[in-house]
Amino acid sequence: AGETGETVAGLAALAGLGLVVTGLVLWWRTWRRFAVPLWPRPMARQAIIRHHRDLGALLAPLLALSLLTGTM
């Protein structure tokens, strides 16, 4: 990949870290309603969005760790 590829991969990982952090900041206001069922009961738009939000918050540490190792 060379030096250019490493630079591009590092910048992409930093951008991903930024998305993880902003996602957690936006999720923080609604953490009291945190619930991660295996599948959202009503397949309504709001239930799917809530499921996506809570699942993302649950997986954020793993994703952040993966992105951090990608920047090194």
All heavy atoms as a GROMACS GRO file, in nm:
protein
  549
    1ALA      N    1   0.082  -0.118   0.000
    1ALA     CA    2   0.000   0.000   0.000
    1ALA      C    3   0.087   0.125   0.000
    1ALA      O    4   0.049   0.226  -0.054
    1ALA     CB    5  -0.092   0.001   0.121
    2GLY      N    6   0.198   0.117   0.064
    2GLY     CA    7   0.289   0.230   0.062
    2GLY      C    8   0.252   0.336   0.163
    2GLY      O    9   0.156   0.325   0.240
    3GLU      N   10   0.329   0.443   0.161
    3GLU     CA   11   0.308   0.551   0.257
    3GLU      C   12   0.176   0.624   0.233
    3GLU      O   13   0.109   0.663   0.328
    3GLU     CB   14   0.425   0.649   0.250
    3GLU     CG   15   0.409   0.759   0.351
    3GLU     CD   16   0.541   0.800   0.411
    3GLU    OE1   17   0.641   0.731   0.392
    3GLU    OE2   18   0.539   0.902   0.479
    4THR      N   19   0.140   0.642   0.109
    4THR     CA   20   0.014   0.711   0.078
    4THR      C   21  -0.105   0.631   0.131
    4THR      O   22  -0.198   0.686   0.190
    4THR     CB   23   0.000   0.731  -0.074
    4THR    OG1   24   0.114   0.802  -0.121
    4THR    CG2   25  -0.126   0.809  -0.107
    5GLY      N   26  -0.103   0.500   0.113
    5GLY     CA   27  -0.211   0.414   0.162
    5GLY      C   28  -0.221   0.417   0.313
    5GLY      O   29  -0.332   0.418   0.369
    6GLU      N   30  -0.108   0.419   0.381
    6GLU     CA   31  -0.109   0.426   0.526
    6GLU      C   32  -0.167   0.559   0.574
    6GLU      O   33  -0.241   0.564   0.672
    6GLU     CB   34   0.031   0.407   0.582
    6GLU     CG   35   0.082   0.264   0.570
    6GLU     CD   36   0.221   0.248   0.629
    6GLU    OE1   37   0.268   0.338   0.700
    6GLU    OE2   38   0.281   0.143   0.601
    7THR      N   39  -0.134   0.665   0.505
    7THR     CA   40  -0.187   0.797   0.540
    7THR      C   41  -0.338   0.801   0.521
    7THR      O   42  -0.411   0.850   0.608
    7THR     CB   43  -0.119   0.907   0.457
    7THR    OG1   44   0.022   0.900   0.478
    7THR    CG2   45  -0.170   1.044   0.495
    8VAL      N   46  -0.385   0.750   0.410
    8VAL     CA   47  -0.528   0.749   0.381
    8VAL      C   48  -0.602   0.662   0.483
    8VAL      O   49  -0.708   0.700   0.534
    8VAL     CB   50  -0.555   0.700   0.237
    8VAL    CG1   51  -0.703   0.675   0.214
    8VAL    CG2   52  -0.502   0.802   0.137
    9ALA      N   53  -0.548   0.546   0.516
    9ALA     CA   54  -0.610   0.458   0.614
    9ALA      C   55  -0.613   0.522   0.752
    9ALA      O   56  -0.713   0.511   0.825
    9ALA     CB   57  -0.536   0.324   0.620
   10GLY      N   58  -0.507   0.591   0.790
   10GLY     CA   59  -0.505   0.660   0.917
   10GLY      C   60  -0.606   0.772   0.925
   10GLY      O   61  -0.675   0.789   1.026
   11LEU      N   62  -0.619   0.850   0.817
   11LEU     CA   63  -0.718   0.958   0.814
   11LEU      C   64  -0.860   0.902   0.818
   11LEU      O   65  -0.948   0.959   0.885
   11LEU     CB   66  -0.698   1.045   0.690
   11LEU     CG   67  -0.573   1.132   0.691
   11LEU    CD1   68  -0.555   1.203   0.556
   11LEU    CD2   69  -0.579   1.234   0.803
   12ALA      N   70  -0.885   0.792   0.749
   12ALA     CA   71  -1.017   0.730   0.752
   12ALA      C   72  -1.050   0.678   0.892
   12ALA      O   73  -1.164   0.691   0.939
   12ALA     CB   74  -1.024   0.616   0.650
   13ALA      N   75  -0.950   0.622   0.959
   13ALA     CA   76  -0.972   0.574   1.096
   13ALA      C   77  -1.000   0.690   1.190
   13ALA      O   78  -1.087   0.680   1.278
   13ALA     CB   79  -0.852   0.493   1.142
   14LEU      N   80  -0.930   0.801   1.175
   14LEU     CA   81  -0.956   0.918   1.258
   14LEU      C   82  -1.096   0.975   1.232
   14LEU      O   83  -1.164   1.018   1.326
   14LEU     CB   84  -0.850   1.025   1.236
   14LEU     CG   85  -0.712   0.992   1.294
   14LEU    CD1   86  -0.611   1.098   1.252
   14LEU    CD2   87  -0.718   0.980   1.445
   15ALA      N   88  -1.138   0.974   1.107
   15ALA     CA   89  -1.273   1.019   1.075
   15ALA      C   90  -1.376   0.926   1.139
   15ALA      O   91  -1.478   0.970   1.193
   15ALA     CB   92  -1.292   1.025   0.924
   16GLY      N   93  -1.349   0.796   1.136
   16GLY     CA   94  -1.438   0.700   1.200
   16GLY      C   95  -1.445   0.721   1.350
   16GLY      O   96  -1.553   0.710   1.410
   17LEU      N   97  -1.332   0.750   1.412
   17LEU     CA   98  -1.331   0.780   1.555
   17LEU      C   99  -1.416   0.903   1.586
   17LEU      O  100  -1.487   0.909   1.686
   17LEU     CB  101  -1.189   0.801   1.605
   17LEU     CG  102  -1.111   0.675   1.639
   17LEU    CD1  103  -0.966   0.710   1.668
   17LEU    CD2  104  -1.173   0.605   1.757
   18GLY      N  105  -1.407   1.001   1.499
   18GLY     CA  106  -1.490   1.120   1.515
   18GLY      C  107  -1.638   1.088   1.509
   18GLY      O  108  -1.718   1.139   1.587
   19LEU      N  109  -1.675   0.998   1.419
   19LEU     CA  110  -1.815   0.957   1.408
   19LEU      C  111  -1.860   0.879   1.532
   19LEU      O  112  -1.973   0.896   1.579
   19LEU     CB  113  -1.836   0.874   1.282
   19LEU     CG  114  -1.827   0.950   1.151
   19LEU    CD1  115  -1.833   0.854   1.032
   19LEU    CD2  116  -1.938   1.052   1.141
   20VAL      N  117  -1.773   0.794   1.584
   20VAL     CA  118  -1.806   0.719   1.705
   20VAL      C  119  -1.828   0.814   1.823
   20VAL      O  120  -1.926   0.802   1.897
   20VAL     CB  121  -1.696   0.615   1.738
   20VAL    CG1  122  -1.715   0.557   1.877
   20VAL    CG2  123  -1.695   0.504   1.635
   21VAL      N  124  -1.739   0.910   1.838
   21VAL     CA  125  -1.750   1.004   1.950
   21VAL      C  126  -1.876   1.090   1.936
   21VAL      O  127  -1.952   1.106   2.033
   21VAL     CB  128  -1.624   1.093   1.959
   21VAL    CG1  129  -1.644   1.208   2.057
   21VAL    CG2  130  -1.505   1.008   2.000
   22THR      N  131  -1.904   1.142   1.819
   22THR     CA  132  -2.025   1.225   1.802
   22THR      C  133  -2.151   1.141   1.820
   22THR      O  134  -2.250   1.189   1.875
   22THR     CB  135  -2.028   1.296   1.666
   22THR    OG1  136  -2.016   1.199   1.562
   22THR    CG2  137  -1.918   1.398   1.655
   23GLY      N  138  -2.148   1.016   1.777
   23GLY     CA  139  -2.262   0.928   1.799
   23GLY      C  140  -2.288   0.904   1.946
   23GLY      O  141  -2.403   0.905   1.991
   24LEU      N  142  -2.182   0.884   2.023
   24LEU     CA  143  -2.198   0.865   2.168
   24LEU      C  144  -2.247   0.992   2.236
   24LEU      O  145  -2.328   0.987   2.330
   24LEU     CB  146  -2.067   0.818   2.231
   24LEU     CG  147  -2.032   0.672   2.204
   24LEU    CD1  148  -1.893   0.642   2.259
   24LEU    CD2  149  -2.135   0.580   2.264
   25VAL      N  150  -2.201   1.107   2.190
   25VAL     CA  151  -2.247   1.234   2.247
   25VAL      C  152  -2.397   1.252   2.221
   25VAL      O  153  -2.473   1.291   2.310
   25VAL     CB  154  -2.166   1.353   2.190
   25VAL    CG1  155  -2.232   1.486   2.222
   25VAL    CG2  156  -2.024   1.349   2.241
   26LEU      N  157  -2.440   1.220   2.100
   26LEU     CA  158  -2.583   1.232   2.069
   26LEU      C  159  -2.666   1.128   2.144
   26LEU      O  160  -2.780   1.154   2.182
   26LEU     CB  161  -2.605   1.218   1.918
   26LEU     CG  162  -2.553   1.333   1.834
   26LEU    CD1  163  -2.563   1.299   1.686
   26LEU    CD2  164  -2.628   1.460   1.866
   27TRP      N  165  -2.610   1.010   2.166
   27TRP     CA  166  -2.681   0.904   2.238
   27TRP      C  167  -2.691   0.934   2.386
   27TRP      O  168  -2.788   0.894   2.451
   27TRP     CB  169  -2.608   0.770   2.217
   27TRP     CG  170  -2.658   0.661   2.305
   27TRP    CD1  171  -2.768   0.584   2.282
   27TRP    CD2  172  -2.601   0.616   2.428
   27TRP    NE1  173  -2.782   0.495   2.384
   27TRP    CE2  174  -2.682   0.512   2.475
   27TRP    CE3  175  -2.491   0.655   2.502
   27TRP    CZ2  176  -2.654   0.446   2.594
   27TRP    CZ3  177  -2.464   0.589   2.621
   27TRP    CH2  178  -2.544   0.486   2.664
   28TRP      N  179  -2.595   1.007   2.441
   28TRP     CA  180  -2.587   1.029   2.585
   28TRP      C  181  -2.715   1.091   2.643
   28TRP      O  182  -2.754   1.060   2.754
   28TRP     CB  183  -2.466   1.116   2.617
   28TRP     CG  184  -2.441   1.125   2.763
   28TRP    CD1  185  -2.471   1.228   2.846
   28TRP    CD2  186  -2.380   1.025   2.845
   28TRP    NE1  187  -2.432   1.199   2.974
   28TRP    CE2  188  -2.377   1.073   2.976
   28TRP    CE3  189  -2.329   0.897   2.820
   28TRP    CZ2  190  -2.325   1.001   3.081
   28TRP    CZ3  191  -2.277   0.825   2.924
   28TRP    CH2  192  -2.275   0.876   3.052
   29ARG      N  193  -2.782   1.178   2.567
   29ARG     CA  194  -2.904   1.242   2.617
   29ARG      C  195  -3.016   1.142   2.638
   29ARG      O  196  -3.107   1.166   2.715
   29ARG     CB  197  -2.959   1.348   2.521
   29ARG     CG  198  -2.859   1.428   2.449
   29ARG     CD  199  -2.925   1.531   2.360
   29ARG     NE  200  -2.962   1.470   2.232
   29ARG     CZ  201  -3.067   1.502   2.163
   29ARG    NH1  202  -3.150   1.591   2.206
   29ARG    NH2  203  -3.091   1.445   2.048
   30THR      N  204  -3.014   1.029   2.567
   30THR     CA  205  -3.125   0.934   2.570
   30THR      C  206  -3.086   0.803   2.636
   30THR      O  207  -3.156   0.704   2.619
   30THR     CB  208  -3.173   0.906   2.427
   30THR    OG1  209  -3.068   0.845   2.355
   30THR    CG2  210  -3.217   1.033   2.358
   31TRP      N  211  -2.979   0.799   2.715
   31TRP     CA  212  -2.931   0.673   2.770
   31TRP      C  213  -3.028   0.611   2.869
   31TRP      O  214  -3.023   0.491   2.893
   31TRP     CB  215  -2.793   0.690   2.833
   31TRP     CG  216  -2.794   0.768   2.962
   31TRP    CD1  217  -2.780   0.902   2.973
   31TRP    CD2  218  -2.809   0.718   3.093
   31TRP    NE1  219  -2.786   0.940   3.104
   31TRP    CE2  220  -2.804   0.827   3.181
   31TRP    CE3  221  -2.827   0.591   3.146
   31TRP    CZ2  222  -2.818   0.814   3.317
   31TRP    CZ3  223  -2.839   0.578   3.283
   31TRP    CH2  224  -2.835   0.688   3.366
   32ARG      N  225  -3.118   0.687   2.927
   32ARG     CA  226  -3.213   0.631   3.024
   32ARG      C  227  -3.311   0.534   2.958
   32ARG      O  228  -3.367   0.449   3.025
   32ARG     CB  229  -3.288   0.743   3.094
   32ARG     CG  230  -3.201   0.818   3.191
   32ARG     CD  231  -3.280   0.922   3.267
   32ARG     NE  232  -3.194   0.994   3.358
   32ARG     CZ  233  -3.133   1.106   3.330
   32ARG    NH1  234  -3.147   1.160   3.211
   32ARG    NH2  235  -3.056   1.165   3.418
   33ARG      N  236  -3.331   0.549   2.828
   33ARG     CA  237  -3.421   0.459   2.756
   33ARG      C  238  -3.345   0.347   2.685
   33ARG      O  239  -3.394   0.289   2.590
   33ARG     CB  240  -3.502   0.538   2.653
   33ARG     CG  241  -3.601   0.632   2.720
   33ARG     CD  242  -3.674   0.710   2.618
   33ARG     NE  243  -3.592   0.829   2.587
   33ARG     CZ  244  -3.619   0.915   2.494
   33ARG    NH1  245  -3.723   0.901   2.418
   33ARG    NH2  246  -3.540   1.019   2.474
   34PHE      N  247  -3.226   0.318   2.734
   34PHE     CA  248  -3.139   0.218   2.671
   34PHE      C  249  -3.200   0.078   2.683
   34PHE      O  250  -3.232   0.032   2.791
   34PHE     CB  251  -3.002   0.220   2.738
   34PHE     CG  252  -2.903   0.124   2.679
   34PHE    CD1  253  -2.844   0.150   2.558
   34PHE    CD2  254  -2.872   0.007   2.744
   34PHE    CE1  255  -2.752   0.063   2.503
   34PHE    CE2  256  -2.781  -0.082   2.691
   34PHE     CZ  257  -2.722  -0.053   2.570
   35ALA      N  258  -3.218   0.011   2.571
   35ALA     CA  259  -3.267  -0.127   2.567
   35ALA      C  260  -3.225  -0.186   2.434
   35ALA      O  261  -3.244  -0.125   2.329
   35ALA     CB  262  -3.418  -0.131   2.581
   36VAL      N  263  -3.167  -0.304   2.438
   36VAL     CA  264  -3.122  -0.367   2.314
   36VAL      C  265  -3.187  -0.504   2.300
   36VAL      O  266  -3.130  -0.605   2.339
   36VAL     CB  267  -2.969  -0.380   2.309
   36VAL    CG1  268  -2.925  -0.437   2.175
   36VAL    CG2  269  -2.903  -0.246   2.331
   37PRO      N  270  -3.308  -0.507   2.248
   37PRO     CA  271  -3.367  -0.638   2.219
   37PRO      C  272  -3.299  -0.697   2.095
   37PRO      O  273  -3.235  -0.624   2.018
   37PRO     CB  274  -3.514  -0.606   2.191
   37PRO     CG  275  -3.514  -0.464   2.147
   37PRO     CD  276  -3.398  -0.398   2.216
   38LEU      N  277  -3.313  -0.826   2.078
   38LEU     CA  278  -3.251  -0.891   1.963
   38LEU      C  279  -3.307  -0.835   1.832
   38LEU      O  280  -3.234  -0.816   1.736
   38LEU     CB  281  -3.271  -1.042   1.971
   38LEU     CG  282  -3.193  -1.126   1.873
   38LEU    CD1  283  -3.044  -1.099   1.891
   38LEU    CD2  284  -3.223  -1.273   1.894
   39TRP      N  285  -3.435  -0.807   1.830
   39TRP     CA  286  -3.501  -0.754   1.712
   39TRP      C  287  -3.608  -0.656   1.759
   39TRP      O  288  -3.681  -0.687   1.853
   39TRP     CB  289  -3.565  -0.867   1.633
   39TRP     CG  290  -3.598  -0.831   1.493
   39TRP    CD1  291  -3.721  -0.804   1.444
   39TRP    CD2  292  -3.509  -0.819   1.383
   39TRP    NE1  293  -3.715  -0.774   1.312
   39TRP    CE2  294  -3.585  -0.784   1.271
   39TRP    CE3  295  -3.372  -0.833   1.368
   39TRP    CZ2  296  -3.528  -0.763   1.146
   39TRP    CZ3  297  -3.316  -0.811   1.243
   39TRP    CH2  298  -3.394  -0.778   1.135
   40PRO      N  299  -3.620  -0.538   1.698
   40PRO     CA  300  -3.723  -0.444   1.744
   40PRO      C  301  -3.862  -0.502   1.722
   40PRO      O  302  -3.891  -0.554   1.615
   40PRO     CB  303  -3.699  -0.320   1.658
   40PRO     CG  304  -3.614  -0.362   1.546
   40PRO     CD  305  -3.541  -0.486   1.589
   41ARG      N  306  -3.946  -0.497   1.825
   41ARG     CA  307  -4.081  -0.556   1.819
   41ARG      C  308  -4.164  -0.497   1.704
   41ARG      O  309  -4.187  -0.564   1.607
   41ARG     CB  310  -4.152  -0.538   1.952
   41ARG     CG  311  -4.097  -0.628   2.056
   41ARG     CD  312  -4.186  -0.746   2.069
   41ARG     NE  313  -4.120  -0.834   2.165
   41ARG     CZ  314  -4.146  -0.958   2.180
   41ARG    NH1  315  -4.239  -1.013   2.107
   41ARG    NH2  316  -4.081  -1.030   2.266
   42PRO      N  317  -4.210  -0.377   1.719
   42PRO     CA  318  -4.284  -0.322   1.605
   42PRO      C  319  -4.183  -0.278   1.500
   42PRO      O  320  -4.086  -0.209   1.531
   42PRO     CB  321  -4.360  -0.203   1.663
   42PRO     CG  322  -4.280  -0.160   1.780
   42PRO     CD  323  -4.210  -0.283   1.832
   43MET      N  324  -4.204  -0.316   1.379
   43MET     CA  325  -4.111  -0.276   1.274
   43MET      C  326  -4.145  -0.136   1.224
   43MET      O  327  -4.146  -0.109   1.104
   43MET     CB  328  -4.114  -0.378   1.160
   43MET     CG  329  -4.051  -0.510   1.197
   43MET     SD  330  -3.881  -0.493   1.250
   43MET     CE  331  -3.802  -0.458   1.094
   44ALA      N  332  -4.173  -0.048   1.319
   44ALA     CA  333  -4.201   0.092   1.286
   44ALA      C  334  -4.069   0.168   1.274
   44ALA      O  335  -3.967   0.127   1.329
   44ALA     CB  336  -4.289   0.154   1.394
   45ARG      N  337  -4.074   0.278   1.207
   45ARG     CA  338  -3.953   0.357   1.183
   45ARG      C  339  -3.887   0.398   1.314
   45ARG      O  340  -3.765   0.387   1.330
   45ARG     CB  341  -3.990   0.479   1.100
   45ARG     CG  342  -3.875   0.571   1.071
   45ARG     CD  343  -3.920   0.686   0.983
   45ARG     NE  344  -3.818   0.786   0.969
   45ARG     CZ  345  -3.722   0.784   0.876
   45ARG    NH1  346  -3.719   0.685   0.791
   45ARG    NH2  347  -3.633   0.879   0.870
   46GLN      N  348  -3.964   0.445   1.412
   46GLN     CA  349  -3.908   0.492   1.538
   46GLN      C  350  -3.842   0.377   1.615
   46GLN      O  351  -3.736   0.395   1.676
   46GLN     CB  352  -4.017   0.556   1.624
   46GLN     CG  353  -3.965   0.621   1.749
   46GLN     CD  354  -3.869   0.734   1.719
   46GLN    OE1  355  -3.880   0.803   1.618
   46GLN    NE2  356  -3.772   0.754   1.806
   47ALA      N  357  -3.900   0.259   1.612
   47ALA     CA  358  -3.842   0.144   1.682
   47ALA      C  359  -3.710   0.102   1.617
   47ALA      O  360  -3.615   0.066   1.687
   47ALA     CB  361  -3.940   0.027   1.682
   48ILE      N  362  -3.703   0.107   1.486
   48ILE     CA  363  -3.580   0.071   1.415
   48ILE      C  364  -3.471   0.173   1.445
   48ILE      O  365  -3.355   0.136   1.468
   48ILE     CB  366  -3.607   0.058   1.264
   48ILE    CG1  367  -3.700  -0.061   1.239
   48ILE    CG2  368  -3.477   0.043   1.187
   48ILE    CD1  369  -3.752  -0.070   1.098
   49ILE      N  370  -3.505   0.301   1.447
   49ILE     CA  371  -3.407   0.406   1.478
   49ILE      C  372  -3.356   0.389   1.620
   49ILE      O  373  -3.235   0.399   1.647
   49ILE     CB  374  -3.468   0.545   1.456
   49ILE    CG1  375  -3.488   0.569   1.307
   49ILE    CG2  376  -3.381   0.655   1.517
   49ILE    CD1  377  -3.566   0.693   1.273
   50ARG      N  378  -3.446   0.362   1.717
   50ARG     CA  379  -3.406   0.344   1.856
   50ARG      C  380  -3.314   0.222   1.870
   50ARG      O  381  -3.214   0.225   1.942
   50ARG     CB  382  -3.530   0.326   1.944
   50ARG     CG  383  -3.502   0.335   2.090
   50ARG     CD  384  -3.629   0.329   2.174
   50ARG     NE  385  -3.738   0.410   2.121
   50ARG     CZ  386  -3.857   0.359   2.080
   50ARG    NH1  387  -3.881   0.231   2.090
   50ARG    NH2  388  -3.949   0.440   2.034
   51HIS      N  389  -3.348   0.115   1.798
   51HIS     CA  390  -3.265  -0.006   1.802
   51HIS      C  391  -3.126   0.022   1.744
   51HIS      O  392  -3.025  -0.020   1.801
   51HIS     CB  393  -3.335  -0.118   1.723
   51HIS     CG  394  -3.267  -0.248   1.729
   51HIS    ND1  395  -3.261  -0.324   1.843
   51HIS    CD2  396  -3.201  -0.319   1.636
   51HIS    CE1  397  -3.195  -0.436   1.820
   51HIS    NE2  398  -3.157  -0.433   1.693
   52HIS      N  399  -3.120   0.094   1.635
   52HIS     CA  400  -2.993   0.130   1.572
   52HIS      C  401  -2.909   0.214   1.668
   52HIS      O  402  -2.788   0.192   1.685
   52HIS     CB  403  -3.020   0.207   1.443
   52HIS     CG  404  -2.898   0.259   1.376
   52HIS    ND1  405  -2.828   0.187   1.284
   52HIS    CD2  406  -2.835   0.378   1.386
   52HIS    CE1  407  -2.725   0.259   1.242
   52HIS    NE2  408  -2.725   0.374   1.303
   53ARG      N  409  -2.973   0.310   1.734
   53ARG     CA  410  -2.903   0.399   1.827
   53ARG      C  411  -2.846   0.321   1.945
   53ARG      O  412  -2.730   0.336   1.981
   53ARG     CB  413  -3.002   0.504   1.876
   53ARG     CG  414  -2.944   0.602   1.974
   53ARG     CD  415  -3.052   0.680   2.044
   53ARG     NE  416  -3.130   0.591   2.127
   53ARG     CZ  417  -3.256   0.613   2.164
   53ARG    NH1  418  -3.319   0.719   2.121
   53ARG    NH2  419  -3.319   0.529   2.241
   54ASP      N  420  -2.925   0.235   2.006
   54ASP     CA  421  -2.880   0.162   2.124
   54ASP      C  422  -2.777   0.056   2.089
   54ASP      O  423  -2.682   0.034   2.163
   54ASP     CB  424  -3.000   0.098   2.195
   54ASP     CG  425  -3.091   0.202   2.258
   54ASP    OD1  426  -3.047   0.317   2.274
   54ASP    OD2  427  -3.206   0.168   2.291
   55LEU      N  428  -2.793  -0.012   1.977
   55LEU     CA  429  -2.695  -0.111   1.934
   55LEU      C  430  -2.562  -0.044   1.900
   55LEU      O  431  -2.455  -0.096   1.932
   55LEU     CB  432  -2.747  -0.189   1.814
   55LEU     CG  433  -2.670  -0.312   1.772
   55LEU    CD1  434  -2.666  -0.413   1.886
   55LEU    CD2  435  -2.731  -0.374   1.649
   56GLY      N  436  -2.568   0.075   1.839
   56GLY     CA  437  -2.446   0.149   1.810
   56GLY      C  438  -2.372   0.190   1.935
   56GLY      O  439  -2.249   0.184   1.942
   57ALA      N  440  -2.446   0.231   2.038
   57ALA     CA  441  -2.383   0.268   2.165
   57ALA      C  442  -2.320   0.147   2.232
   57ALA      O  443  -2.215   0.157   2.295
   57ALA     CB  444  -2.486   0.332   2.257
   58LEU      N  445  -2.382   0.032   2.218
   58LEU     CA  446  -2.330  -0.090   2.277
   58LEU      C  447  -2.200  -0.134   2.208
   58LEU      O  448  -2.107  -0.181   2.273
   58LEU     CB  449  -2.435  -0.201   2.268
   58LEU     CG  450  -2.404  -0.330   2.340
   58LEU    CD1  451  -2.399  -0.307   2.490
   58LEU    CD2  452  -2.510  -0.434   2.306
   59LEU      N  453  -2.194  -0.118   2.078
   59LEU     CA  454  -2.077  -0.163   2.001
   59LEU      C  455  -1.970  -0.055   1.983
   59LEU      O  456  -1.864  -0.083   1.927
   59LEU     CB  457  -2.122  -0.213   1.863
   59LEU     CG  458  -2.208  -0.339   1.865
   59LEU    CD1  459  -2.255  -0.372   1.725
   59LEU    CD2  460  -2.134  -0.455   1.925
   60ALA      N  461  -1.996   0.066   2.030
   60ALA     CA  462  -1.902   0.178   2.012
   60ALA      C  463  -1.763   0.150   2.070
   60ALA      O  464  -1.663   0.182   2.004
   60ALA     CB  465  -1.959   0.306   2.069
   61PRO      N  466  -1.750   0.092   2.190
   61PRO     CA  467  -1.614   0.066   2.241
   61PRO      C  468  -1.535  -0.030   2.153
   61PRO      O  469  -1.416  -0.008   2.129
   61PRO     CB  470  -1.638   0.006   2.380
   61PRO     CG  471  -1.772   0.052   2.419
   61PRO     CD  472  -1.851   0.063   2.292
   62LEU      N  473  -1.600  -0.133   2.103
   62LEU     CA  474  -1.531  -0.228   2.015
   62LEU      C  475  -1.490  -0.161   1.884
   62LEU      O  476  -1.378  -0.180   1.836
   62LEU     CB  477  -1.621  -0.349   1.987
   62LEU     CG  478  -1.563  -0.458   1.901
   62LEU    CD1  479  -1.441  -0.520   1.967
   62LEU    CD2  480  -1.667  -0.564   1.873
   63LEU      N  481  -1.578  -0.081   1.829
   63LEU     CA  482  -1.546  -0.010   1.705
   63LEU      C  483  -1.435   0.091   1.726
   63LEU      O  484  -1.344   0.103   1.644
   63LEU     CB  485  -1.671   0.059   1.652
   63LEU     CG  486  -1.658   0.136   1.521
   63LEU    CD1  487  -1.611   0.043   1.410
   63LEU    CD2  488  -1.789   0.202   1.484
   64ALA      N  489  -1.439   0.162   1.840
   64ALA     CA  490  -1.334   0.260   1.870
   64ALA      C  491  -1.199   0.191   1.885
   64ALA      O  492  -1.096   0.241   1.836
   64ALA     CB  493  -1.369   0.338   1.995
   65LEU      N  494  -1.196   0.076   1.952
   65LEU     CA  495  -1.071   0.001   1.967
   65LEU      C  496  -1.018  -0.042   1.831
   65LEU      O  497  -0.898  -0.031   1.803
   65LEU     CB  498  -1.093  -0.119   2.057
   65LEU     CG  499  -0.971  -0.206   2.083
   65LEU    CD1  500  -0.867  -0.127   2.162
   65LEU    CD2  501  -1.011  -0.332   2.158
   66SER      N  502  -1.105  -0.089   1.747
   66SER     CA  503  -1.065  -0.131   1.613
   66SER      C  504  -1.010  -0.013   1.532
   66SER      O  505  -0.910  -0.025   1.462
   66SER     CB  506  -1.184  -0.194   1.541
   66SER     OG  507  -1.153  -0.226   1.409
   67LEU      N  508  -1.076   0.102   1.542
   67LEU     CA  509  -1.028   0.220   1.469
   67LEU      C  510  -0.897   0.272   1.526
   67LEU      O  511  -0.812   0.318   1.450
   67LEU     CB  512  -1.137   0.328   1.473
   67LEU     CG  513  -1.261   0.300   1.388
   67LEU    CD1  514  -1.370   0.397   1.422
   67LEU    CD2  515  -1.228   0.304   1.241
   68LEU      N  516  -0.882   0.266   1.658
   68LEU     CA  517  -0.756   0.311   1.718
   68LEU      C  518  -0.638   0.226   1.673
   68LEU      O  519  -0.530   0.278   1.646
   68LEU     CB  520  -0.765   0.308   1.870
   68LEU     CG  521  -0.828   0.429   1.936
   68LEU    CD1  522  -0.847   0.405   2.085
   68LEU    CD2  523  -0.743   0.551   1.913
   69THR      N  524  -0.658   0.095   1.665
   69THR     CA  525  -0.548   0.010   1.619
   69THR      C  526  -0.520   0.032   1.471
   69THR      O  527  -0.408   0.008   1.426
   69THR     CB  528  -0.576  -0.138   1.646
   69THR    OG1  529  -0.696  -0.177   1.579
   69THR    CG2  530  -0.589  -0.164   1.794
   70GLY      N  531  -0.620   0.080   1.397
   70GLY     CA  532  -0.600   0.109   1.255
   70GLY      C  533  -0.519   0.236   1.232
   70GLY      O  534  -0.459   0.253   1.127
   71THR      N  535  -0.518   0.325   1.328
   71THR     CA  536  -0.444   0.450   1.311
   71THR      C  537  -0.297   0.435   1.348
   71THR      O  538  -0.216   0.520   1.317
   71THR     CB  539  -0.504   0.564   1.397
   71THR    OG1  540  -0.499   0.525   1.534
   71THR    CG2  541  -0.645   0.595   1.357
   72MET      N  542  -0.264   0.328   1.418
   72MET     CA  543  -0.125   0.311   1.463
   72MET      C  544  -0.041   0.240   1.361
   72MET      O  545  -0.078   0.167   1.281
   72MET     CB  546  -0.123   0.234   1.593
   72MET     CG  547  -0.188   0.310   1.704
   72MET     SD  548  -0.185   0.213   1.853
   72MET     CE  549  -0.291   0.306   1.955
   0.00000   0.00000   0.00000
